[in-house]
Structures are given as C-alpha cells and as structure tokens.
Amino acid sequence: MTAIRDSASRRALPRWRALTGMTQTALSLELELDRTGLHHIEAGRSQPSLQCAIRIERLTGGVVPCLGWETGT
C-alpha cells in the first residue's frame, strides 16, 4: 500500500478530534466507516473516498476541508 502525501486535511483530522474530544470509534460511526479505515486515513496509509471526504468536511464544519486531501504520486 502506498502512503499518501502529507496533506493539510490528514494533519487536521486528528487535531480536530483531539480538540472536540471525539474518539476514533465515535468519528468512524459518524462517518459510517470502520475504525481501522479511519486509522489508516489519519496515519496517511490511505485516502478517503470523495464521499467520505465530504462527510468529514461537513462533520467538522469545514475545519477539515474536502479539497485538502492530496494523493501521492
């Protein structure tokens, strides 16, 4: 599995969770994503689908922008 390039959204998501006190389990339930998938996204091992990135942006009130996810080449 290829790691994604470090992105603003990848860095912002765990910070947002910490500030709000939301666990990975709680966030993964809100996003309809398994916790392991969320962990891989936060660790930079995978990138969220467009639909998931949109849900993240909406849930975080725009703090983690949909367009902030970048793929590695």
N, CA, C and O atoms as CSV, one atom per row, in Angstrom:
chain,resi,resn,atom,element,x,y,z
A,1,MET,N,N,0.843,-1.172,0.000
A,1,MET,CA,C,0.000,0.000,0.000
A,1,MET,C,C,0.892,1.240,0.000
A,1,MET,O,O,1.817,1.338,0.806
A,2,THR,N,N,0.623,2.172,-0.886
A,2,THR,CA,C,1.395,3.397,-0.995
A,2,THR,C,C,0.826,4.450,-0.063
A,2,THR,O,O,-0.386,4.664,-0.026
A,3,ALA,N,N,1.685,5.097,0.679
A,3,ALA,CA,C,1.251,6.151,1.586
A,3,ALA,C,C,0.868,7.389,0.790
A,3,ALA,O,O,1.453,7.669,-0.256
A,4,ILE,N,N,-0.106,8.120,1.282
A,4,ILE,CA,C,-0.455,9.369,0.624
A,4,ILE,C,C,0.488,10.464,1.122
A,4,ILE,O,O,1.055,10.381,2.211
A,5,ARG,N,N,0.629,11.461,0.309
A,5,ARG,CA,C,1.477,12.592,0.677
A,5,ARG,C,C,0.857,13.281,1.891
A,5,ARG,O,O,-0.366,13.325,2.030
A,6,ASP,N,N,1.694,13.812,2.756
A,6,ASP,CA,C,1.203,14.527,3.928
A,6,ASP,C,C,0.330,15.680,3.440
A,6,ASP,O,O,0.761,16.495,2.625
A,7,SER,N,N,-0.888,15.739,3.942
A,7,SER,CA,C,-1.810,16.769,3.481
A,7,SER,C,C,-2.365,17.556,4.658
A,7,SER,O,O,-2.334,17.103,5.801
A,8,ALA,N,N,-2.866,18.731,4.357
A,8,ALA,CA,C,-3.454,19.580,5.391
A,8,ALA,C,C,-4.616,18.878,6.080
A,8,ALA,O,O,-4.751,18.958,7.301
A,9,SER,N,N,-5.451,18.196,5.315
A,9,SER,CA,C,-6.606,17.534,5.906
A,9,SER,C,C,-6.195,16.344,6.766
A,9,SER,O,O,-6.783,16.111,7.822
A,10,ARG,N,N,-5.189,15.588,6.322
A,10,ARG,CA,C,-4.745,14.447,7.114
A,10,ARG,C,C,-4.218,14.902,8.459
A,10,ARG,O,O,-4.467,14.249,9.472
A,11,ARG,N,N,-3.496,16.009,8.489
A,11,ARG,CA,C,-2.978,16.537,9.752
A,11,ARG,C,C,-4.087,17.146,10.599
A,11,ARG,O,O,-4.053,17.059,11.826
A,12,ALA,N,N,-5.072,17.764,9.946
A,12,ALA,CA,C,-6.126,18.467,10.672
A,12,ALA,C,C,-7.131,17.526,11.331
A,12,ALA,O,O,-7.696,17.860,12.372
A,13,LEU,N,N,-7.359,16.364,10.742
A,13,LEU,CA,C,-8.393,15.473,11.266
A,13,LEU,C,C,-8.106,14.996,12.686
A,13,LEU,O,O,-8.988,15.118,13.535
A,14,PRO,N,N,-6.919,14.458,12.996
A,14,PRO,CA,C,-6.687,14.058,14.387
A,14,PRO,C,C,-6.652,15.242,15.352
A,14,PRO,O,O,-7.031,15.105,16.515
A,15,ARG,N,N,-6.195,16.409,14.874
A,15,ARG,CA,C,-6.214,17.605,15.728
A,15,ARG,C,C,-7.644,18.004,16.061
A,15,ARG,O,O,-7.949,18.350,17.203
A,16,TRP,N,N,-8.526,17.955,15.054
A,16,TRP,CA,C,-9.925,18.283,15.278
A,16,TRP,C,C,-10.541,17.305,16.272
A,16,TRP,O,O,-11.281,17.708,17.169
A,17,ARG,N,N,-10.232,16.014,16.110
A,17,ARG,CA,C,-10.759,15.010,17.044
A,17,ARG,C,C,-10.296,15.307,18.456
A,17,ARG,O,O,-11.087,15.232,19.396
A,18,ALA,N,N,-9.018,15.644,18.620
A,18,ALA,CA,C,-8.478,15.932,19.953
A,18,ALA,C,C,-9.159,17.153,20.574
A,18,ALA,O,O,-9.502,17.145,21.756
A,19,LEU,N,N,-9.351,18.191,19.776
A,19,LEU,CA,C,-9.988,19.408,20.285
A,19,LEU,C,C,-11.447,19.184,20.682
A,19,LEU,O,O,-11.943,19.807,21.621
A,20,THR,N,N,-12.115,18.312,19.978
A,20,THR,CA,C,-13.526,18.059,20.266
A,20,THR,C,C,-13.723,16.904,21.241
A,20,THR,O,O,-14.832,16.677,21.723
A,21,GLY,N,N,-12.650,16.176,21.529
A,21,GLY,CA,C,-12.753,15.036,22.430
A,21,GLY,C,C,-13.402,13.818,21.803
A,21,GLY,O,O,-13.832,12.908,22.512
A,22,MET,N,N,-13.477,13.792,20.484
A,22,MET,CA,C,-14.112,12.676,19.795
A,22,MET,C,C,-13.101,11.544,19.597
A,22,MET,O,O,-11.976,11.776,19.154
A,23,THR,N,N,-13.506,10.340,19.923
A,23,THR,CA,C,-12.647,9.176,19.719
A,23,THR,C,C,-12.687,8.733,18.262
A,23,THR,O,O,-13.579,9.122,17.509
A,24,GLN,N,N,-11.717,7.920,17.876
A,24,GLN,CA,C,-11.750,7.350,16.533
A,24,GLN,C,C,-13.005,6.508,16.343
A,24,GLN,O,O,-13.614,6.526,15.274
A,25,THR,N,N,-13.388,5.777,17.374
A,25,THR,CA,C,-14.582,4.938,17.277
A,25,THR,C,C,-15.822,5.789,17.032
A,25,THR,O,O,-16.629,5.466,16.161
A,26,ALA,N,N,-15.981,6.864,17.785
A,26,ALA,CA,C,-17.152,7.735,17.620
A,26,ALA,C,C,-17.158,8.388,16.237
A,26,ALA,O,O,-18.198,8.452,15.582
A,27,LEU,N,N,-16.001,8.870,15.798
A,27,LEU,CA,C,-15.923,9.502,14.483
A,27,LEU,C,C,-16.198,8.498,13.379
A,27,LEU,O,O,-16.906,8.801,12.418
A,28,SER,N,N,-15.645,7.313,13.512
A,28,SER,CA,C,-15.869,6.303,12.468
A,28,SER,C,C,-17.353,5.951,12.368
A,28,SER,O,O,-17.855,5.713,11.269
A,29,LEU,N,N,-18.054,5.916,13.488
A,29,LEU,CA,C,-19.502,5.661,13.452
A,29,LEU,C,C,-20.239,6.795,12.747
A,29,LEU,O,O,-21.144,6.549,11.949
A,30,GLU,N,N,-19.853,8.032,13.039
A,30,GLU,CA,C,-20.480,9.195,12.387
A,30,GLU,C,C,-20.240,9.186,10.879
A,30,GLU,O,O,-21.100,9.599,10.101
A,31,LEU,N,N,-19.070,8.716,10.480
A,31,LEU,CA,C,-18.696,8.712,9.065
A,31,LEU,C,C,-19.135,7.449,8.335
A,31,LEU,O,O,-18.954,7.329,7.123
A,32,GLU,N,N,-19.718,6.503,9.084
A,32,GLU,CA,C,-20.107,5.208,8.515
A,32,GLU,C,C,-18.898,4.515,7.897
A,32,GLU,O,O,-18.937,4.038,6.763
A,33,LEU,N,N,-17.822,4.475,8.681
A,33,LEU,CA,C,-16.536,3.941,8.264
A,33,LEU,C,C,-16.021,3.071,9.400
A,33,LEU,O,O,-16.249,3.401,10.563
A,34,ASP,N,N,-15.336,1.976,9.107
A,34,ASP,CA,C,-14.811,1.192,10.227
A,34,ASP,C,C,-13.613,1.914,10.841
A,34,ASP,O,O,-12.930,2.688,10.171
A,35,ARG,N,N,-13.369,1.649,12.124
A,35,ARG,CA,C,-12.335,2.367,12.856
A,35,ARG,C,C,-10.953,2.143,12.246
A,35,ARG,O,O,-10.124,3.053,12.233
A,36,THR,N,N,-10.705,0.944,11.746
A,36,THR,CA,C,-9.420,0.662,11.111
A,36,THR,C,C,-9.228,1.534,9.874
A,36,THR,O,O,-8.133,2.043,9.636
A,37,GLY,N,N,-10.283,1.707,9.090
A,37,GLY,CA,C,-10.209,2.576,7.913
A,37,GLY,C,C,-9.890,4.008,8.293
A,37,GLY,O,O,-9.080,4.666,7.640
A,38,LEU,N,N,-10.533,4.492,9.361
A,38,LEU,CA,C,-10.257,5.849,9.831
A,38,LEU,C,C,-8.815,5.962,10.305
A,38,LEU,O,O,-8.147,6.958,10.026
A,39,HIS,N,N,-8.330,4.954,11.016
A,39,HIS,CA,C,-6.936,4.965,11.472
A,39,HIS,C,C,-5.985,5.055,10.279
A,39,HIS,O,O,-5.013,5.810,10.320
A,40,HIS,N,N,-6.253,4.300,9.228
A,40,HIS,CA,C,-5.399,4.331,8.031
A,40,HIS,C,C,-5.432,5.711,7.375
A,40,HIS,O,O,-4.407,6.186,6.887
A,41,ILE,N,N,-6.579,6.347,7.360
A,41,ILE,CA,C,-6.689,7.698,6.800
A,41,ILE,C,C,-5.869,8.677,7.633
A,41,ILE,O,O,-5.094,9.463,7.089
A,42,GLU,N,N,-6.039,8.628,8.961
A,42,GLU,CA,C,-5.308,9.552,9.836
A,42,GLU,C,C,-3.798,9.304,9.798
A,42,GLU,O,O,-3.014,10.240,9.946
A,43,ALA,N,N,-3.391,8.054,9.600
A,43,ALA,CA,C,-1.966,7.712,9.573
A,43,ALA,C,C,-1.335,7.987,8.207
A,43,ALA,O,O,-0.115,7.909,8.066
A,44,GLY,N,N,-2.152,8.308,7.202
A,44,GLY,CA,C,-1.627,8.595,5.879
A,44,GLY,C,C,-1.404,7.359,5.032
A,44,GLY,O,O,-0.735,7.424,4.001
A,45,ARG,N,N,-1.962,6.227,5.460
A,45,ARG,CA,C,-1.803,4.995,4.686
A,45,ARG,C,C,-2.869,4.825,3.620
A,45,ARG,O,O,-2.715,4.007,2.714
A,46,SER,N,N,-3.946,5.587,3.718
A,46,SER,CA,C,-4.969,5.567,2.676
A,46,SER,C,C,-5.645,6.927,2.628
A,46,SER,O,O,-5.489,7.753,3.527
A,47,GLN,N,N,-6.386,7.135,1.578
A,47,GLN,CA,C,-7.074,8.401,1.364
A,47,GLN,C,C,-8.578,8.119,1.399
A,47,GLN,O,O,-9.023,7.081,0.909
A,48,PRO,N,N,-9.358,9.029,1.973
A,48,PRO,CA,C,-10.797,8.801,1.985
A,48,PRO,C,C,-11.391,8.928,0.585
A,48,PRO,O,O,-10.863,9.639,-0.270
A,49,SER,N,N,-12.487,8.231,0.376
A,49,SER,CA,C,-13.221,8.415,-0.878
A,49,SER,C,C,-13.744,9.845,-0.910
A,49,SER,O,O,-13.759,10.527,0.115
A,50,LEU,N,N,-14.164,10.290,-2.064
A,50,LEU,CA,C,-14.718,11.631,-2.177
A,50,LEU,C,C,-15.915,11.794,-1.253
A,50,LEU,O,O,-16.049,12.817,-0.581
A,51,GLN,N,N,-16.788,10.788,-1.217
A,51,GLN,CA,C,-17.976,10.859,-0.360
A,51,GLN,C,C,-17.586,10.954,1.114
A,51,GLN,O,O,-18.195,11.706,1.875
A,52,CYS,N,N,-16.571,10.190,1.514
A,52,CYS,CA,C,-16.117,10.230,2.902
A,52,CYS,C,C,-15.474,11.590,3.209
A,52,CYS,O,O,-15.705,12.151,4.280
A,53,ALA,N,N,-14.679,12.117,2.291
A,53,ALA,CA,C,-14.048,13.423,2.489
A,53,ALA,C,C,-15.105,14.516,2.645
A,53,ALA,O,O,-14.938,15.437,3.445
A,54,ILE,N,N,-16.185,14.413,1.883
A,54,ILE,CA,C,-17.281,15.385,2.002
A,54,ILE,C,C,-17.946,15.256,3.366
A,54,ILE,O,O,-18.265,16.262,3.999
A,55,ARG,N,N,-18.158,14.020,3.823
A,55,ARG,CA,C,-18.764,13.813,5.149
A,55,ARG,C,C,-17.860,14.366,6.246
A,55,ARG,O,O,-18.341,14.964,7.209
A,56,ILE,N,N,-16.544,14.166,6.100
A,56,ILE,CA,C,-15.594,14.701,7.086
A,56,ILE,C,C,-15.687,16.220,7.126
A,56,ILE,O,O,-15.740,16.814,8.203
A,57,GLU,N,N,-15.707,16.850,5.951
A,57,GLU,CA,C,-15.790,18.317,5.900
A,57,GLU,C,C,-17.072,18.810,6.567
A,57,GLU,O,O,-17.039,19.764,7.344
A,58,ARG,N,N,-18.177,18.180,6.275
A,58,ARG,CA,C,-19.459,18.599,6.863
A,58,ARG,C,C,-19.469,18.404,8.374
A,58,ARG,O,O,-19.915,19.279,9.116
A,59,LEU,N,N,-18.976,17.254,8.826
A,59,LEU,CA,C,-18.978,16.947,10.249
A,59,LEU,C,C,-18.082,17.899,11.031
A,59,LEU,O,O,-18.402,18.270,12.161
A,60,THR,N,N,-16.960,18.295,10.432
A,60,THR,CA,C,-16.017,19.178,11.129
A,60,THR,C,C,-16.333,20.656,10.911
A,60,THR,O,O,-15.585,21.524,11.361
A,61,GLY,N,N,-17.418,20.938,10.236
A,61,GLY,CA,C,-17.776,22.333,9.983
A,61,GLY,C,C,-16.788,23.040,9.082
A,61,GLY,O,O,-16.625,24.257,9.165
A,62,GLY,N,N,-16.123,22.280,8.217
A,62,GLY,CA,C,-15.168,22.870,7.277
A,62,GLY,C,C,-13.743,22.962,7.795
A,62,GLY,O,O,-12.844,23.379,7.064
A,63,VAL,N,N,-13.525,22.576,9.050
A,63,VAL,CA,C,-12.171,22.630,9.612
A,63,VAL,C,C,-11.243,21.678,8.852
A,63,VAL,O,O,-10.067,21.982,8.649
A,64,VAL,N,N,-11.773,20.531,8.435
A,64,VAL,CA,C,-11.016,19.559,7.641
A,64,VAL,C,C,-11.619,19.586,6.243
A,64,VAL,O,O,-12.593,18.880,5.983
A,65,PRO,N,N,-11.058,20.391,5.334
A,65,PRO,CA,C,-11.671,20.576,4.023
A,65,PRO,C,C,-11.569,19.361,3.101
A,65,PRO,O,O,-10.571,18.640,3.097
A,66,CYS,N,N,-12.602,19.165,2.344
A,66,CYS,CA,C,-12.659,18.073,1.378
A,66,CYS,C,C,-11.511,18.167,0.378
A,66,CYS,O,O,-10.908,17.155,0.024
A,67,LEU,N,N,-11.217,19.356,-0.067
A,67,LEU,CA,C,-10.181,19.534,-1.088
A,67,LEU,C,C,-8.768,19.505,-0.514
A,67,LEU,O,O,-7.802,19.669,-1.259
A,68,GLY,N,N,-8.625,19.298,0.808
A,68,GLY,CA,C,-7.307,19.271,1.428
A,68,GLY,C,C,-6.608,17.930,1.332
A,68,GLY,O,O,-5.451,17.809,1.735
A,69,TRP,N,N,-7.296,16.901,0.797
A,69,TRP,CA,C,-6.690,15.576,0.671
A,69,TRP,C,C,-5.925,15.525,-0.641
A,69,TRP,O,O,-6.463,15.880,-1.690
A,70,GLU,N,N,-4.671,15.084,-0.587
A,70,GLU,CA,C,-3.837,15.001,-1.786
A,70,GLU,C,C,-3.309,13.589,-1.923
A,70,GLU,O,O,-2.958,12.954,-0.929
A,71,THR,N,N,-3.250,13.101,-3.129
A,71,THR,CA,C,-2.687,11.766,-3.348
A,71,THR,C,C,-1.216,11.882,-3.658
A,71,THR,O,O,-0.761,12.868,-4.237
A,72,GLY,N,N,-0.485,10.873,-3.271
A,72,GLY,CA,C,0.940,10.802,-3.609
A,72,GLY,C,C,1.101,10.297,-5.028
A,72,GLY,O,O,0.198,9.659,-5.569
A,73,THR,N,N,2.214,10.570,-5.616
A,73,THR,CA,C,2.450,10.106,-6.986
A,73,THR,C,C,3.623,9.176,-7.030
A,73,THR,O,O,3.978,8.680,-8.099
